[in-house]
Amino acid sequence: MNFYNVQVKTDIQKSGYESLDLTEEQFEQMMSEAADMAHKSYAPYSKFHVGAVALLENGEMVSGSNQENAAYPSGLCAERTTVFYTNAHYPNTAITHLMIYAETEESGVVVSPISPCAACRQVLIEKESIQGSPIKLILVGRDSVYVIPSARDLVPLSFVPDSLKGE
């Protein structure tokens, strides 16, 4: 696979896309859209461009990019942009997968995949809690792809809506 000069070399290619619960076409479409979203991000301060694509249980794909602001750091990450858009337009539809792709203006696609920041992790964990199912995270780098079965795997001692009830 080659998207915007990204060579993805992973066990996914060897073991098949079924390990992701995706078809090769879905994976490629998500990769293409994530890279496109990164190119559409507004990142004049950090010069770090991120695109995210959510695959919904109904087969729709929703995407977003990071958006910075001169009152740095009051911008919004690509992951939260995507999840919030999904919640607004598909409020009762679960996200099954979220792909995250990043590149810098100086060196292009990140070598190793990036993971969501703490604020994005919290939003993803809450989305999982509300929808009652995990979101499979696909983190893309130039040389590898990490597949995380659930956002909760990134924050094992997470604060979820039931925590407010003392549970």
Phi and psi restraints in degrees (value plus and minus 20) as a CYANA .aco file:
   2 ASN   PHI    -163.5  -123.5
   2 ASN   PSI      85.6   125.6
   3 PHE   PHI    -139.8   -99.8
   3 PHE   PSI      99.6   139.6
   4 TYR   PHI      27.9    67.9
   4 TYR   PSI      28.2    68.2
   5 ASN   PHI      46.1    86.1
   5 ASN   PSI       8.1    48.1
   6 VAL   PHI    -123.5   -83.5
   6 VAL   PSI     102.9   142.9
   7 GLN   PHI    -122.2   -82.2
   7 GLN   PSI      90.6   130.6
   8 VAL   PHI    -112.1   -72.1
   8 VAL   PSI      95.5   135.5
   9 LYS   PHI    -139.5   -99.5
   9 LYS   PSI      85.6   125.6
  10 THR   PHI    -165.9  -125.9
  10 THR   PSI     152.4   192.4
  11 ASP   PHI     -86.9   -46.9
  11 ASP   PSI     -38.6     1.4
  12 ILE   PHI     -78.3   -38.3
  12 ILE   PSI     -63.6   -23.6
  13 GLN   PHI     -84.2   -44.2
  13 GLN   PSI     -53.4   -13.4
  14 LYS   PHI    -100.2   -60.2
  14 LYS   PSI     -63.3   -23.3
  15 SER   PHI    -111.1   -71.1
  15 SER   PSI     -34.0     6.0
  16 GLY   PHI      79.4   119.4
  16 GLY   PSI     137.5   177.5
  17 TYR   PHI     -95.7   -55.7
  17 TYR   PSI     -33.6     6.4
  18 GLU   PHI     -83.4   -43.4
  18 GLU   PSI     -42.4    -2.4
  19 SER   PHI     -84.8   -44.8
  19 SER   PSI     -40.8    -0.8
  20 LEU   PHI    -116.0   -76.0
  20 LEU   PSI     -26.1    13.9
  21 ASP   PHI      42.1    82.1
  21 ASP   PSI      15.4    55.4
  22 LEU   PHI    -152.8  -112.8
  22 LEU   PSI     135.9   175.9
  23 THR   PHI    -106.2   -66.2
  23 THR   PSI     142.8   182.8
  24 GLU   PHI     -79.6   -39.6
  24 GLU   PSI     -57.2   -17.2
  25 GLU   PHI     -84.2   -44.2
  25 GLU   PSI     -62.1   -22.1
  26 GLN   PHI     -83.3   -43.3
  26 GLN   PSI     -64.3   -24.3
  27 PHE   PHI     -79.9   -39.9
  27 PHE   PSI     -67.4   -27.4
  28 GLU   PHI     -84.9   -44.9
  28 GLU   PSI     -59.0   -19.0
  29 GLN   PHI     -84.5   -44.5
  29 GLN   PSI     -61.9   -21.9
  30 MET   PHI     -84.1   -44.1
  30 MET   PSI     -62.5   -22.5
  31 MET   PHI     -80.2   -40.2
  31 MET   PSI     -67.2   -27.2
  32 SER   PHI     -81.5   -41.5
  32 SER   PSI     -65.1   -25.1
  33 GLU   PHI     -87.6   -47.6
  33 GLU   PSI     -59.9   -19.9
  34 ALA   PHI     -83.6   -43.6
  34 ALA   PSI     -63.7   -23.7
  35 ALA   PHI     -84.9   -44.9
  35 ALA   PSI     -61.1   -21.1
  36 ASP   PHI     -81.9   -41.9
  36 ASP   PSI     -62.7   -22.7
  37 MET   PHI     -83.4   -43.4
  37 MET   PSI     -60.1   -20.1
  38 ALA   PHI     -80.0   -40.0
  38 ALA   PSI     -58.3   -18.3
  39 HIS   PHI     -89.9   -49.9
  39 HIS   PSI     -41.5    -1.5
  40 LYS   PHI    -115.3   -75.3
  40 LYS   PSI     -19.6    20.4
  41 SER   PHI     -87.1   -47.1
  41 SER   PSI     140.7   180.7
  42 TYR   PHI    -131.5   -91.5
  42 TYR   PSI      78.0   118.0
  43 ALA   PHI    -156.7  -116.7
  43 ALA   PSI      37.0    77.0
  44 PRO   PHI     -92.3   -52.3
  44 PRO   PSI     -34.6     5.4
  45 TYR   PHI    -116.2   -76.2
  45 TYR   PSI     -71.5   -31.5
  46 SER   PHI    -104.2   -64.2
  46 SER   PSI     -45.4    -5.4
  47 LYS   PHI      38.7    78.7
  47 LYS   PSI       6.7    46.7
  48 PHE   PHI    -133.9   -93.9
  48 PHE   PSI      90.1   130.1
  49 HIS   PHI    -124.5   -84.5
  49 HIS   PSI     106.0   146.0
  50 VAL   PHI    -146.6  -106.6
  50 VAL   PSI     117.0   157.0
  51 GLY   PHI    -143.1  -103.1
  51 GLY   PSI     123.2   163.2
  52 ALA   PHI    -152.7  -112.7
  52 ALA   PSI     125.1   165.1
  53 VAL   PHI    -153.7  -113.7
  53 VAL   PSI     107.7   147.7
  54 ALA   PHI    -124.1   -84.1
  54 ALA   PSI     112.6   152.6
  55 LEU   PHI    -119.4   -79.4
  55 LEU   PSI     104.0   144.0
  56 LEU   PHI    -113.8   -73.8
  56 LEU   PSI     140.1   180.1
  57 GLU   PHI     -81.9   -41.9
  57 GLU   PSI     -41.5    -1.5
  58 ASN   PHI    -108.1   -68.1
  58 ASN   PSI     -15.5    24.5
  59 GLY   PHI      72.0   112.0
  59 GLY   PSI     -31.7     8.3
  60 GLU   PHI     -88.9   -48.9
  60 GLU   PSI     133.1   173.1
  61 MET   PHI    -139.1   -99.1
  61 MET   PSI     115.3   155.3
  62 VAL   PHI    -144.1  -104.1
  62 VAL   PSI     117.7   157.7
  63 SER   PHI    -153.7  -113.7
  63 SER   PSI     142.7   182.7
  64 GLY   PHI    -179.8  -139.8
  64 GLY   PSI     151.4   191.4
  65 SER   PHI    -159.3  -119.3
  65 SER   PSI     144.9   184.9
  66 ASN   PHI     -91.4   -51.4
  66 ASN   PSI     126.3   166.3
  67 GLN   PHI    -152.4  -112.4
  67 GLN   PSI      92.0   132.0
  68 GLU   PHI    -113.2   -73.2
  68 GLU   PSI     156.4   196.4
  69 ASN   PHI    -172.1  -132.1
  69 ASN   PSI     130.5   170.5
  70 ALA   PHI     -81.1   -41.1
  70 ALA   PSI     -47.3    -7.3
  71 ALA   PHI    -104.1   -64.1
  71 ALA   PSI      33.2    73.2
  72 TYR   PHI     -73.4   -33.4
  72 TYR   PSI     110.3   150.3
  73 PRO   PHI    -126.5   -86.5
  73 PRO   PSI      25.5    65.5
  74 SER   PHI    -103.6   -63.6
  74 SER   PSI      -2.7    37.3
  75 GLY   PHI     -98.0   -58.0
  75 GLY   PSI    -186.5  -146.5
  76 LEU   PHI    -158.5  -118.5
  76 LEU   PSI     116.4   156.4
  77 CYS   PHI     -91.3   -51.3
  77 CYS   PSI     137.6   177.6
  78 ALA   PHI     -81.1   -41.1
  78 ALA   PSI     -57.7   -17.7
  79 GLU   PHI     -83.2   -43.2
  79 GLU   PSI     -67.8   -27.8
  80 ARG   PHI     -89.7   -49.7
  80 ARG   PSI     -57.5   -17.5
  81 THR   PHI     -76.1   -36.1
  81 THR   PSI     -65.3   -25.3
  82 THR   PHI     -88.1   -48.1
  82 THR   PSI     -66.8   -26.8
  83 VAL   PHI     -85.3   -45.3
  83 VAL   PSI     -62.4   -22.4
  84 PHE   PHI     -86.7   -46.7
  84 PHE   PSI     -59.3   -19.3
  85 TYR   PHI     -82.6   -42.6
  85 TYR   PSI     -63.4   -23.4
  86 THR   PHI     -79.8   -39.8
  86 THR   PSI     -66.5   -26.5
  87 ASN   PHI     -80.6   -40.6
  87 ASN   PSI     -57.7   -17.7
  88 ALA   PHI     -92.2   -52.2
  88 ALA   PSI     -57.0   -17.0
  89 HIS   PHI    -121.9   -81.9
  89 HIS   PSI     -41.1    -1.1
  90 TYR   PHI    -156.0  -116.0
  90 TYR   PSI      42.4    82.4
  91 PRO   PHI     -81.1   -41.1
  91 PRO   PSI     -45.8    -5.8
  92 ASN   PHI    -132.4   -92.4
  92 ASN   PSI       3.2    43.2
  93 THR   PHI    -136.1   -96.1
  93 THR   PSI     107.2   147.2
  94 ALA   PHI     -94.6   -54.6
  94 ALA   PSI     127.3   167.3
  95 ILE   PHI    -110.1   -70.1
  95 ILE   PSI     105.4   145.4
  96 THR   PHI    -115.5   -75.5
  96 THR   PSI     -54.5   -14.5
  97 HIS   PHI    -159.5  -119.5
  97 HIS   PSI     127.8   167.8
  98 LEU   PHI    -156.6  -116.6
  98 LEU   PSI      98.9   138.9
  99 MET   PHI    -121.0   -81.0
  99 MET   PSI     116.6   156.6
 100 ILE   PHI    -145.5  -105.5
 100 ILE   PSI     107.8   147.8
 101 TYR   PHI    -150.3  -110.3
 101 TYR   PSI     118.1   158.1
 102 ALA   PHI    -160.2  -120.2
 102 ALA   PSI     131.4   171.4
 103 GLU   PHI    -171.1  -131.1
 103 GLU   PSI     138.4   178.4
 104 THR   PHI    -130.9   -90.9
 104 THR   PSI     135.6   175.6
 105 GLU   PHI     -87.8   -47.8
 105 GLU   PSI     -49.7    -9.7
 106 GLU   PHI     -98.4   -58.4
 106 GLU   PSI     -64.7   -24.7
 107 SER   PHI    -140.3  -100.3
 107 SER   PSI     -17.1    22.9
 108 GLY   PHI      61.2   101.2
 108 GLY   PSI    -168.7  -128.7
 109 VAL   PHI     -78.9   -38.9
 109 VAL   PSI     116.9   156.9
 110 VAL   PHI     -81.7   -41.7
 110 VAL   PSI     122.7   162.7
 111 VAL   PHI     -88.1   -48.1
 111 VAL   PSI     -71.9   -31.9
 112 SER   PHI    -125.3   -85.3
 112 SER   PSI     124.8   164.8
 113 PRO   PHI     -79.4   -39.4
 113 PRO   PSI     129.6   169.6
 114 ILE   PHI    -116.3   -76.3
 114 ILE   PSI     136.4   176.4
 115 SER   PHI    -132.9   -92.9
 115 SER   PSI     140.3   180.3
 116 PRO   PHI     -81.4   -41.4
 116 PRO   PSI     127.7   167.7
 117 CYS   PHI     -89.4   -49.4
 117 CYS   PSI     153.0   193.0
 118 ALA   PHI     -81.0   -41.0
 118 ALA   PSI     -60.9   -20.9
 119 ALA   PHI     -84.1   -44.1
 119 ALA   PSI     -61.6   -21.6
 120 CYS   PHI     -87.2   -47.2
 120 CYS   PSI     -58.8   -18.8
 121 ARG   PHI     -79.3   -39.3
 121 ARG   PSI     -63.3   -23.3
 122 GLN   PHI     -82.4   -42.4
 122 GLN   PSI     -63.8   -23.8
 123 VAL   PHI     -83.0   -43.0
 123 VAL   PSI     -63.4   -23.4
 124 LEU   PHI     -84.8   -44.8
 124 LEU   PSI     -61.3   -21.3
 125 ILE   PHI     -83.9   -43.9
 125 ILE   PSI     -61.2   -21.2
 126 GLU   PHI     -86.2   -46.2
 126 GLU   PSI     -60.2   -20.2
 127 LYS   PHI     -80.6   -40.6
 127 LYS   PSI     -63.9   -23.9
 128 GLU   PHI     -79.1   -39.1
 128 GLU   PSI     -63.8   -23.8
 129 SER   PHI     -82.6   -42.6
 129 SER   PSI     -65.2   -25.2
 130 ILE   PHI     -85.7   -45.7
 130 ILE   PSI     -63.0   -23.0
 131 GLN   PHI    -103.2   -63.2
 131 GLN   PSI     -33.9     6.1
 132 GLY   PHI      54.7    94.7
 132 GLY   PSI       0.4    40.4
 133 SER   PHI    -172.7  -132.7
 133 SER   PSI     133.9   173.9
 134 PRO   PHI     -93.5   -53.5
 134 PRO   PSI     137.9   177.9
 135 ILE   PHI    -129.9   -89.9
 135 ILE   PSI      98.7   138.7
 136 LYS   PHI     -98.1   -58.1
 136 LYS   PSI     100.3   140.3
 137 LEU   PHI    -113.6   -73.6
 137 LEU   PSI     112.8   152.8
 138 ILE   PHI    -139.9   -99.9
 138 ILE   PSI      86.5   126.5
 139 LEU   PHI    -122.2   -82.2
 139 LEU   PSI     100.6   140.6
 140 VAL   PHI    -126.3   -86.3
 140 VAL   PSI     110.5   150.5
 141 GLY   PHI    -147.6  -107.6
 141 GLY   PSI     153.8   193.8
 142 ARG   PHI     -83.6   -43.6
 142 ARG   PSI     -60.4   -20.4
 143 ASP   PHI    -122.2   -82.2
 143 ASP   PSI     -30.1     9.9
 144 SER   PHI    -179.3  -139.3
 144 SER   PSI     146.6   186.6
 145 VAL   PHI    -150.7  -110.7
 145 VAL   PSI     110.9   150.9
 146 TYR   PHI    -122.2   -82.2
 146 TYR   PSI     116.9   156.9
 147 VAL   PHI    -136.1   -96.1
 147 VAL   PSI      98.7   138.7
 148 ILE   PHI    -130.5   -90.5
 148 ILE   PSI      99.8   139.8
 149 PRO   PHI     -80.9   -40.9
 149 PRO   PSI     -47.3    -7.3
 150 SER   PHI    -177.6  -137.6
 150 SER   PSI     127.2   167.2
 151 ALA   PHI     -79.7   -39.7
 151 ALA   PSI     -51.1   -11.1
 152 ARG   PHI     -81.6   -41.6
 152 ARG   PSI     -44.6    -4.6
 153 ASP   PHI     -86.3   -46.3
 153 ASP   PSI     -42.3    -2.3
 154 LEU   PHI    -102.7   -62.7
 154 LEU   PSI     -42.8    -2.8
 155 VAL   PHI    -159.1  -119.1
 155 VAL   PSI      61.6   101.6
 156 PRO   PHI     -82.2   -42.2
 156 PRO   PSI     -51.2   -11.2
 157 LEU   PHI    -124.3   -84.3
 157 LEU   PSI      46.3    86.3
 158 SER   PHI    -107.4   -67.4
 158 SER   PSI     136.6   176.6
 159 PHE   PHI    -118.0   -78.0
 159 PHE   PSI      94.2   134.2
 160 VAL   PHI    -139.4   -99.4
 160 VAL   PSI     148.5   188.5
 161 PRO   PHI     -71.1   -31.1
 161 PRO   PSI     -58.1   -18.1
 162 ASP   PHI     -84.8   -44.8
 162 ASP   PSI     -41.7    -1.7
 163 SER   PHI     -81.7   -41.7
 163 SER   PSI     -50.7   -10.7
 164 LEU   PHI     -88.2   -48.2
 164 LEU   PSI     -39.6     0.4
 165 LYS   PHI    -112.1   -72.1
 165 LYS   PSI     -19.6    20.4
 166 GLY   PHI      62.5   102.5
 166 GLY   PSI      -5.0    35.0
